Amino acid sequence: MGRRTLLQHLTDLWGDDHSLHHLDFEQKWKKQQRNYEKNVGSETEGLLFSSPSSPGLSLLYTLWVTFRPSLLKVILLRLSADLLSIFGLFTLRWALLFCEKQPVFEWAGYVYALVILGSAFCYTVSQHLLERLSRKTAASAYAALSGVLYRQPPTSDTLRCTAVPDIELGPALLVGPALLLFLTPVHFSLERRIRLLQCSQVTIRKASENLIKEMLHEIKALKLLAWEVFFQYRVAEAWERELEALQVLGYLTSFSMLSRVCIPYLVCLSSLGAFVLMDDGNVLTPSQVFMCLCLFRLLLPLFLKLHTLSTLLKQTKQSLCRLEEFLISEKMDIKNCHSHLSQDSPSRFPQHCGRCNNKNHHETERELKQLPAYKGIGGALGQYLRAFGFHWAILTMLAQLGVCIVCVAQDGLLFVWTAEAKEVQGLEEWKELRNSRLSVCTLLGLLQALLMCWAAYCLNCGSLRASQSLQCELLSSVLHLPLSVHLTTDPPHLLHTFTQNMYVIEEQLPEQLHTWGSCLLQIMASILLISYIIPVFSLALCPLTFLFLTVLSHYSSIQKHVRHTSSVFSAVCVKEHSRHPVSPHMHEELCLNHSLQDSQNLQVQNKSIDMERWALLRLDIVYAISLFLISLALLDSADSLDAGIIALALVYGFNVREAMHQFTATSAETVKNAQMVQRICVYSKLEKEAEWTGGCRAPPGWPQKGELEFIHYGTEEGAISPAFRGLSFGICKGEKVKGVGVVSREKAETDGLISCLFRAVEASCGAVLIDGVNIASVGLHTLRSHLHLIPQVPVLFSGTLRANMDPFARCSDAQVWQVLELCQLKEKAQQLQGQLLHPIQSSSTTHSFLSSGQKRLLCLVRALLGKARLLLVEEALLLGDSESEHLLQQLVLTLLPECTVLWLSQNPNSVMLTDRVLVLDAGHAVEFDSPSILIQQGTLFRQLLQESQRGNV
């Protein structure tokens, strides 16, 4: 056994055994319910010391009792981390006073450097233990509640200490916090407006998601009707509304970006300005400016979360009440659990749950390997930047660079001001210097705000351009995929790409790239400024950069491993949940399996937290070493450097930690989200079907006769069609009086014939001629728009009744009414509310106003409006509307006398009245003659007829 380090002992001391908490929660909850029933009429002393009776508080009390040791440790660690953070500021201030020749204690400069290193290390360890314990406690609470409470885990920033140390500004110090409190209502109203807009955006996205889901579900009917362009326009129109809402949301969220960057300087300048304006004798010192800049930047996260505190408390109370009501119900099953989960989960944006995502890591990697040109983060980001627009990307980078330069200029001017104040001789000269510097600082603040607004505007325009470009590319690529690819691809995977992946690209990826660029510029500005002030620090840049990149690479690999482990575990969970049916006698087994899965999931999360925190701990060690070297070099050069310059270097050395953490986390998230762009590239690089309108130009009015001829036609066996070998037959013009029947033993062969005629599969040999024109030489839409199919299960798309008959509005309303009257559907349509504009839901829902036979008649209306010359009619289902089916056969014979009709069936009795019958078997045309001759001389047709008669008997 190796020796244990001090940090490992501290981890064991401040850690906790979370593996048994979820087992104790149920027992304590039952005990709480028994106590509540006994003392339902009694008053309670307090939430933390007795059993409460208010709705939701019983569950909160049980959680407190279960996790009380861990929560107390979290609170203590939170206070310790905040106090150590403030203590770190004081150590830097003491070092700065030492450089000003005003030492507080008689310590040497090296001692100050060691104290700074010790305080940084203590703060790092405390923060590491805090984050580790708080995240593990949250994960254990999730496991204890069995996934019912699905909300954002609490972060440790909500309990941040708000003590303000004395920084020698007197009453002027209160001006900054007062300004923060004054801006709180503004942020609250802005946040409320953003939430309302996000709610409307969720509704718009739900509508577009349903439309895409319908398109993917009915892709076969969509392609056979050649209506891809119609649905492409509808989806693009829905996305346009979504992008409009996203544009407004982007402008509103730009104010949040403005707050994070401009408010610290504004608050600091207001306090310092009030200090120097209150009394002409007040002169700024470097220590005062240093403490103002650092302290108000520490208070900024608390200010940004203050206006959301009431909303979070309200949401927490509602979740506790709903969850408690659910837990005390006697009938609790898995279905109710999942429905309650979906109701309680906060959805500011539609987010996919890792436990519900059935697409595992291996499937994603297999998809990405199909695109070797875009493997890696570089190719994906390059593709995104091309869609973003290089001009918008350059303008955004220039604006960010301008913001960074202005920030450095602002801080540098404040410290230069303190150096100039020492050389002022008289009062009038001091007033002139004070007024000029305040004016310049104000102008720099305005310039910073303008540059930040310009950066937000460029980012918003570029992200909208990228979203629109990638959406159109993805939609076009998916619609141009062959039907065989759609039928062999799981529709939820495609839907996930259209929805969740695009949501990430629209919202998260632009913000992450902006944050990544800002943090990188801040780190580089800090390095360059410190190296300029103390050139000897440049000697340590190479080893420190190497350490930083090593930690960054280690953190990225950890995140990749965590995602891989979580995805594999999620796939196992989904498989287990889908394997067992939900029934009363299986309830106990389901509960046991669910408990075991939660325990395994908790172990995976705990290991992931440990790995992530250890990587970030190494990053903090690099920061502590950097701060120690900076302070050591500054203290050693105190005689040759001005105190203001030393304070400026200490400010950037102290604030670089947050930039390093954000850069590390954002880099890992950017790598993960860039894979969404890769998935879109996968679909854009897959082999597409033939051109829709390309190829040779068909003769005008083609087809006119409707003659059909197969010449030694053959196909390869695929997912949507069996293999055809040497298929040869012809249908002449004079054989269209009653049509031609097509009979096969298996429905796959008649479906394969449909796929061949509509070119859903391409020929491997031979040809199909319609009126002497090879169908392989014309565009797919040119061909499919002249072929019509009445399927066994007709499909109606969402929209209006008229759009389901004539989506491109090629016919007038009078012509539509005339055809409806011929098909005896006019009276039915006139009874509908809105008549031709009557709204129709997708085919996944039932249409009570139309029977199955009437839906097939509606398909006949499509054929009549399209002036069909070749019609394929599949046999209706046995449970169909017999009256409407008989009417359909009569209308086809009377209304389409010049049309070639193929009656497709597996029942020979249904094609006895046709002119000729084609019998298919094993991909060959074995018999083709009139029904009477086939009964006498045929072999397979007579056999199928006898089998059908025996089946009917």
Summary of the structure (lengths in Angstrom):
residues: 953
radius of gyration: 36.5
end to end distance: 81.9
largest distance: 126.3
contacts: 3003
relative contact order: 0.08
helix: 69%
strand: 6%
